Amino acid sequence: MKNNDPLTFTIMLMTIVVAMWACSQIANGTDLTHKYKNPSFSGIGTSAHYLTIENQERTRSDAIKQKRVSDEDKRQAALKNTNYAKFIKNLESRIYARFSKEMEDALFGEKCGTSYTAVDATNTAVGTASAPGAAVTDNETGGAANPAGNCSGTMTFNGTTINFTKDNANDKVTLVIDGPDGNSTIEMPLNDFKF
């Protein structure tokens, strides 16, 4: 290729002109302005942005709390499912059943002065149970100090105290139960328990 070739010269000249024109178009830009995308900085949609953040934080903290509670419940369930825990629960159940039986015998048995009249299906008297002897009554709270033959007592087990009183004069039994998980008073009629 020769340096004097007019076609080559024209192509080169046009290429340079087009390149300069393209560069001049790129340089004709406007001023750059920066806009924040985060609503905390721009102020556009700020309240919705803050609500979204708050909801996400609350959801995460609630999930963490629920996981802790769930893990603790699983741990407690595992502790209650051991052979030792089963044995203790069964033993407590039997002790409470024995206490209940002894209290029932003390309150409704003949040793505290209870006497029942036996009746048939038509509510006709067919016999009377004998009153307790003086030795039985004196061994309880009857006798000279309490001639009515009333009985009372207290049972305590695992922090629960049960006071019972049998009042023959007023024909009622009163139980006062006081424990760490609550207290209550129960009054029952005495001679309404006939068979």
C-alpha positions as CSV (number, residue, x, y, z in Angstrom):
1,M,0.0,0.0,0.0
2,K,1.3,3.3,-1.0
3,N,1.2,6.5,1.1
4,N,-0.2,8.4,-1.9
5,D,-3.2,6.3,-2.5
6,P,-6.3,8.6,-2.4
7,L,-8.8,5.9,-1.5
8,T,-6.8,4.8,1.6
9,F,-6.3,8.3,2.6
10,T,-10.1,9.1,2.4
11,I,-11.0,6.0,4.4
12,M,-8.5,6.9,7.1
13,L,-9.7,10.4,7.2
14,M,-13.4,9.4,7.5
15,T,-12.5,6.9,10.2
16,I,-10.8,9.6,12.2
17,V,-13.7,12.0,11.7
18,V,-16.3,9.4,12.8
19,A,-14.2,8.5,15.9
20,M,-13.9,12.2,16.9
21,W,-17.6,12.7,16.4
22,A,-18.4,9.6,18.6
23,C,-16.0,10.8,21.3
24,S,-17.6,14.2,21.3
25,Q,-21.1,12.7,21.8
26,I,-19.9,10.7,24.9
27,A,-18.4,13.8,26.4
28,N,-21.7,15.7,26.1
29,G,-23.2,14.3,29.3
30,T,-25.2,16.0,32.0
31,D,-24.3,16.6,35.6
32,L,-24.1,13.4,37.7
33,T,-26.6,13.3,40.6
34,H,-26.5,10.7,43.3
35,K,-29.7,9.2,44.7
36,Y,-29.8,6.8,47.7
37,K,-31.8,3.6,47.3
38,N,-32.2,3.1,51.0
39,P,-35.3,4.9,52.3
40,S,-33.5,5.7,55.6
41,F,-31.4,8.2,53.6
42,S,-33.7,9.3,50.9
43,G,-36.8,9.7,53.0
44,I,-39.0,8.1,50.3
45,G,-41.0,5.2,51.7
46,T,-39.4,5.5,55.1
47,S,-42.3,4.4,57.3
48,A,-42.9,1.2,55.2
49,H,-39.2,0.5,55.4
50,Y,-39.1,0.8,59.2
51,L,-42.2,-1.4,59.5
52,T,-40.6,-4.0,57.4
53,I,-37.4,-4.0,59.5
54,E,-39.5,-4.1,62.8
55,N,-41.5,-7.1,61.5
56,Q,-38.4,-9.0,60.5
57,E,-36.8,-8.4,63.9
58,R,-40.0,-9.4,65.8
59,T,-40.4,-12.5,63.6
60,R,-36.8,-13.6,64.3
61,S,-37.0,-12.9,68.0
62,D,-40.3,-14.8,68.3
63,A,-38.8,-17.7,66.5
64,I,-35.8,-17.8,68.9
65,K,-38.1,-17.6,71.9
66,Q,-40.3,-20.4,70.5
67,K,-37.3,-22.6,69.9
68,R,-36.1,-22.0,73.5
69,V,-39.5,-22.9,74.9
70,S,-39.7,-26.0,72.6
71,D,-36.3,-27.1,73.6
72,E,-37.1,-26.7,77.3
73,D,-40.4,-28.6,76.9
74,K,-38.5,-31.4,75.2
75,R,-36.0,-31.5,78.0
76,Q,-38.7,-31.6,80.7
77,A,-40.5,-34.4,78.9
78,A,-37.3,-36.4,78.6
79,L,-36.7,-35.9,82.4
80,K,-40.3,-37.1,83.2
81,N,-39.8,-40.2,81.0
82,T,-36.9,-41.7,82.9
83,N,-37.5,-44.9,85.0
84,Y,-36.6,-43.0,88.1
85,A,-39.3,-40.3,87.4
86,K,-41.9,-43.0,86.6
87,F,-41.1,-44.8,89.9
88,I,-41.4,-41.6,92.0
89,K,-44.7,-40.7,90.3
90,N,-46.1,-44.1,90.9
91,L,-44.9,-44.0,94.6
92,E,-46.5,-40.6,95.2
93,S,-49.7,-41.8,93.7
94,R,-49.8,-44.8,96.0
95,I,-48.9,-42.7,99.1
96,Y,-51.7,-40.2,98.2
97,A,-54.1,-43.2,97.8
98,R,-53.1,-44.5,101.2
99,F,-53.5,-41.1,102.8
100,S,-57.0,-40.8,101.2
101,K,-58.0,-44.2,102.5
102,E,-56.7,-43.5,106.1
103,M,-58.5,-40.1,106.1
104,E,-61.7,-41.7,104.8
105,D,-61.5,-44.3,107.5
106,A,-60.9,-41.6,110.2
107,L,-63.8,-39.4,109.0
108,F,-66.5,-41.9,108.0
109,G,-65.6,-45.0,110.0
110,E,-67.1,-46.0,113.3
111,K,-64.1,-45.1,115.4
112,C,-65.0,-41.4,115.2
113,G,-68.6,-41.9,116.4
114,T,-70.3,-42.2,113.1
115,S,-73.4,-44.4,113.0
116,Y,-75.5,-45.3,110.0
117,T,-79.0,-46.5,109.6
118,A,-79.3,-49.1,107.0
119,V,-82.2,-48.6,104.6
120,D,-83.7,-50.7,101.8
121,A,-84.7,-49.6,98.3
122,T,-87.9,-48.0,99.6
123,N,-86.0,-45.9,102.1
124,T,-87.3,-48.0,105.0
125,A,-85.0,-48.6,108.0
126,V,-83.9,-52.2,108.2
127,G,-81.2,-51.9,110.9
128,T,-78.8,-49.6,112.7
129,A,-75.1,-49.8,112.9
130,S,-73.9,-49.8,116.5
131,A,-72.1,-46.7,117.9
132,P,-68.4,-47.1,118.6
133,G,-67.3,-48.3,122.0
134,A,-66.0,-45.9,124.7
135,A,-62.4,-47.1,124.2
136,V,-62.5,-46.3,120.4
137,T,-64.1,-42.9,121.1
138,D,-61.7,-42.1,123.8
139,N,-58.7,-42.9,121.6
140,E,-59.9,-40.3,119.1
141,T,-61.0,-36.9,120.3
142,G,-64.1,-38.1,122.1
143,G,-64.5,-38.9,125.7
144,A,-64.6,-36.3,128.5
145,A,-62.8,-33.6,126.4
146,N,-65.1,-34.1,123.4
147,P,-68.2,-36.1,124.3
148,A,-69.7,-35.6,120.8
149,G,-67.1,-38.0,119.3
150,N,-65.8,-35.5,116.8
151,C,-62.6,-36.2,115.1
152,S,-59.9,-34.0,113.6
153,G,-56.4,-34.4,112.3
154,T,-53.7,-33.2,110.0
155,M,-51.7,-34.9,107.3
156,T,-48.7,-33.3,105.6
157,F,-46.9,-34.6,102.5
158,N,-44.6,-32.8,100.0
159,G,-45.5,-29.3,101.3
160,T,-49.3,-30.0,101.2
161,T,-51.1,-29.9,104.5
162,I,-54.6,-31.4,104.8
163,N,-56.6,-30.6,107.9
164,F,-59.8,-32.6,108.5
165,T,-62.6,-32.2,111.0
166,K,-65.6,-34.3,111.6
167,D,-68.4,-32.4,113.3
168,N,-71.1,-34.9,114.4
169,A,-73.2,-32.2,116.0
170,N,-73.6,-30.3,112.7
171,D,-73.5,-33.5,110.6
172,K,-70.6,-32.4,108.4
173,V,-67.0,-33.1,107.4
174,T,-64.6,-30.2,106.6
175,L,-61.4,-30.6,104.7
176,V,-58.9,-27.7,104.4
177,I,-56.2,-28.3,101.8
178,D,-53.3,-25.9,101.7
179,G,-50.4,-26.5,99.3
180,P,-47.8,-24.7,97.2
181,D,-50.2,-24.8,94.2
182,G,-53.3,-23.4,95.9
183,N,-55.7,-24.0,98.8
184,S,-59.3,-24.9,99.1
185,T,-62.0,-25.8,101.7
186,I,-64.4,-28.7,101.1
187,E,-67.5,-29.3,103.3
188,M,-69.5,-32.5,102.9
189,P,-72.6,-33.7,104.7
190,L,-71.7,-36.6,107.0
191,N,-74.7,-38.9,107.1
192,D,-75.8,-38.5,103.4
193,F,-73.3,-41.2,102.5
194,K,-75.6,-44.2,103.2
195,F,-75.6,-47.4,101.3
